[in-house]
């Protein structure tokens, strides 16, 4: 499991947000890392 914060916290949909970000980053040809 990845530990990801989205806009300061998660609202129970981390997996959805993660997949969305991964899909978008692949479409853009870049790798996005959130800290």
C-alpha positions, 0 to 999 in steps of 0.5 A, a space after each residue: 500500500 502506498 501512503 498518499 495524502 491528497 489535498 491534506 488528507 483522504 476521505 476514504 477514496 484514496 484508491 480512486 484518487 490514486 488510480 485517477 492520478 496514475 492514469 492522468 500521469 501516464 496520459 501525460 507521459 510523466 510520473 507524479 509522486 505525492 508526498 
